[in-house]
């Protein structure tokens, strides 16, 4: 297999930041997509919501498979790796929107509350929200069909914003009630730094320096949102990236180790086994 392809936003409607796709039509043309195979892992540079309105199926996000049923909504965040089921038969819609759309049309307070947008590491991507999905999709489709284009993007964004806020409330995840605190932007900045710099450093002290705060405060902030230490958050992200590399390439373990910040294969193997109870070779054999 090739490396994980990075997929940018491309719209059939020539829109730059938002699109609603009918899954039946999308599945029918999967074989015509040239830049990547949607049934193999690919990383997206935008946000996506997958709605199932009929039937059952499966979908993979970051190497984990999720069962889809009527009423399922699956949240896929910018930067995540996902893949569609081969020969999928379920029906529904795929809603795509860019980060620019989010930042231009959502309020800052909404962005902070809607956890999965930037905090997918600690929230489940799957929900069953059949009534809410139906109401939202009906309103959205009606608006998209309206010929009067005045304030269309604003209305679409308002509908999406309201839907995501209600979905957040429906999930009622106690760990996310702190998202309005003054420390939430620091946690998100830490997360972004980890994603950008994990190859060069896994040292909590280095991330504290980047954020101009002590390691003690950084640990307190990360524990507040993840119930775990900053070091655990960093290591878990490294493991996720390593797994992505193993699954989606034919590179040697030495190459994968080096690309993910390890100088020695032995250290790489010890680190991987410590966190997964498997060697990289054993993990690959179980795929």
Beta strands, then each sheet from edge to edge (+ up, - down):
strand 1: 5-7
strand 2: 18-22
strand 3: 42-44
strand 4: 47-54
strand 5: 57-61
strand 6: 64-68
strand 7: 72-76
strand 8: 81-84
strand 9: 91-97
strand 10: 126-128
sheet 1: 1+ 3+ 8- 5+ 6-
sheet 2: 2+ 9- 4+ 7- 10+
end
